[in-house]
Amino acid sequence: MPTIAPQLPRPAAVRRKSRPQSRPQSRLRSAGRRLLRRPSSVLAGAAILLFVLAAVLAPFLAPYDPLQSDFLMIRKAPSALHLLGTDEVGRDVLSRLIWGARASLLAGFLPVLVACAVSVPLGVACGYAGGWLDMLVMRVTDAMLAVPFLIVAIALAAFLGPDLRNSILAIGVAALPTFLRLARAAAMTIRAEDYVEAARAVGASPLRIALRHILPNMLPPLFVQASITAAAAVIAEASLSFLGLGQQPPAPSWGSTLNAAQQYMTTAPWMAIAPGAMIFVLVISLNVFGDGLRDALDTRRR
Amino acid sequence: MRFLLFIGRRIALALPTVLILSTLIFLLQRMLPGDPALALAGGEAVDARMLDEIRHKYGLDLPVYVQYGRWLAGALHGYLGVSMRNDIGVSELLAGKLGITLQLALASMAIALAIGIPLGIVAATRKGRLGDAVASGLALTGISIPHFWLGILLVLAFSVHLNWFPASGYVPFREDPVRSVMGFVLPSIVLGTGIAGVLMRHMRSAMLDALQADYVRTARAKGLSEWRVVLRHALRNALMPVVTLGAIEFGQLLAGAVLTEQVFSIPGFGKLLVDSVLNRDYQVVQGLVLVSSVMFIAASLLADVLYFVINPRLRT
């Protein structure tokens, strides 16, 4: 009989066995490493970070007050004084774009948080427990998925009343069914795994199984969906404020700037080009990052 | 027989969805904070007698479930209420816009297919090479570009500077066929490129799967030319998921190309939605969302039928 074996602390071995989340954690970590090896993902991540920095540091970065109109400088073309020109009441376009990043980023990330906060517990409950709750929630989800994302957001924003907070809420609710589906499907798949079976056999409570075994394992698909949804949410916010249902003027947002710009397209095209380019770059970065994340998390994909 | 059974099951599954959807849409208006009668009166302070009259006229004094029953029964008969702003029946209003939305959706879909499918084939056959990178980059651009901004850019280039196409406005086909078609070119490009991106990505991955299949190896072993293998053997199988997706995208288009119609002032479903939302014409919003989502459900039903028809394996 080996002399070392009995000295091995037994609890540690048991703990290791009952901690399957070390597997998804290392999966996330190795996925992170794979992500960092892709130049396109790194570039996209850096671009997103730049937008976040610009939004946070807006008071220090913006050369002018975004709300300060100057009636001597109405619709002036880009110059050394105003790098991206001025708008219909003489406000600096660049400053408004930097401040407008706040609305777009808030609307990109908060709806995802709203959708996750509701759909993860509900989806896990549906997928794990099943029964009438699952039946009811899934039928409502089906019905909501039958209406295009943007239409749900527009209808909700219209009923809630036009402002940034309501449009964020509306986009979050519109994103909800996709996340619910995903969380439920993940919970159902993971429920059937051996280690969950083992945890149940050991006598772990359903809550413990949900929190320690199911939740960590469903993070990868949720992360991917989150970055794709963030891209859609940025476009949705821009669309809502373009239609006058989101951020209300004179507060700066890229969408409402584009709306104003449409009227002066022939005389002041710079008003239209820069804000749209901002939306485009942010959205494409989020999409590229999401694609990279998906490929990094799933090694079988091409 | 099997086919009928399949369709019957799909319709049976779609019915509860429509019912729940109609409930949600109905409740949305009832859950509004504040008095709906006050909202109907325009939100201004009006006297109590007038509010009572409005409540009675729109049946708002009845219990909610009776109101819902009435609304649903009306909807089943094609009656969706009356527009508060211009006193036209919502159904008539929608019927007048359907043709325009359909025209735009068809034109956009044609462009999406014409761009998305060839690009997907090129990307799959040139996987990892320059052609793949260019095609995938174009698809990513199509997916990520905000539609209304692309619309504005196209107007700037092709209407303002080159003066090839009208910047906005809709001309009925019967009035002036040439101007009508010209007016649809830019908006269809805007909508088509976005869908083309989605189609291209699915086409590429379906094609990559198909190219690895045994029957493709057999076809190559028979000595067929690569083009024949790709277009006749792989493409036919790879198209299946793309057809389904195309039908779903088409359904989305029918629900209204909200922003594109707004940018080009095309009076279809999308513009009607925005106008009604801004005018607080909630009856129209309700009816519009209901009708467009029913059309969307019908389109996904059609997608399933198409999938069944083109996939012989399901038929036997």
Chai-1 contact restraints between the chains, C-beta under 6 A:
chainA,res_idxA,chainB,res_idxB,connection_type,confidence,min_distance_angstrom,max_distance_angstrom,comment,restraint_id
A,R139,B,P16,contact,1.0,0.0,6.0,A-B,restraint_1
A,R139,B,I20,contact,1.0,0.0,6.0,A-B,restraint_2
A,V140,B,I20,contact,1.0,0.0,6.0,A-B,restraint_3
A,D142,B,T17,contact,1.0,0.0,6.0,A-B,restraint_4
A,A143,B,T17,contact,1.0,0.0,6.0,A-B,restraint_5
A,A143,B,I20,contact,1.0,0.0,6.0,A-B,restraint_6
A,A143,B,L21,contact,1.0,0.0,6.0,A-B,restraint_7
A,A143,B,L24,contact,1.0,0.0,6.0,A-B,restraint_8
A,A146,B,L21,contact,1.0,0.0,6.0,A-B,restraint_9
A,A146,B,S293,contact,1.0,0.0,6.0,A-B,restraint_10
A,A146,B,F296,contact,1.0,0.0,6.0,A-B,restraint_11
A,A146,B,I297,contact,1.0,0.0,6.0,A-B,restraint_12
A,V147,B,S293,contact,1.0,0.0,6.0,A-B,restraint_13
A,P148,B,Q252,contact,1.0,0.0,6.0,A-B,restraint_14
A,P148,B,A255,contact,1.0,0.0,6.0,A-B,restraint_15
A,I151,B,A255,contact,1.0,0.0,6.0,A-B,restraint_16
A,A155,B,V289,contact,1.0,0.0,6.0,A-B,restraint_17
A,A158,B,V277,contact,1.0,0.0,6.0,A-B,restraint_18
A,F159,B,L28,contact,1.0,0.0,6.0,A-B,restraint_19
A,F159,B,L32,contact,1.0,0.0,6.0,A-B,restraint_20
A,I235,B,P146,contact,1.0,0.0,6.0,A-B,restraint_21
A,A238,B,P146,contact,1.0,0.0,6.0,A-B,restraint_22
A,S239,B,L259,contact,1.0,0.0,6.0,A-B,restraint_23
A,F242,B,F148,contact,1.0,0.0,6.0,A-B,restraint_24
A,L243,B,V274,contact,1.0,0.0,6.0,A-B,restraint_25
A,M265,B,L156,contact,1.0,0.0,6.0,A-B,restraint_26
A,T266,B,V160,contact,1.0,0.0,6.0,A-B,restraint_27
A,P269,B,L156,contact,1.0,0.0,6.0,A-B,restraint_28
A,A272,B,I152,contact,1.0,0.0,6.0,A-B,restraint_29
A,G276,B,W149,contact,1.0,0.0,6.0,A-B,restraint_30
A,I279,B,P146,contact,1.0,0.0,6.0,A-B,restraint_31
A,F280,B,I145,contact,1.0,0.0,6.0,A-B,restraint_32
A,V283,B,S144,contact,1.0,0.0,6.0,A-B,restraint_33
A,I284,B,S144,contact,1.0,0.0,6.0,A-B,restraint_34
A,N287,B,S144,contact,1.0,0.0,6.0,A-B,restraint_35
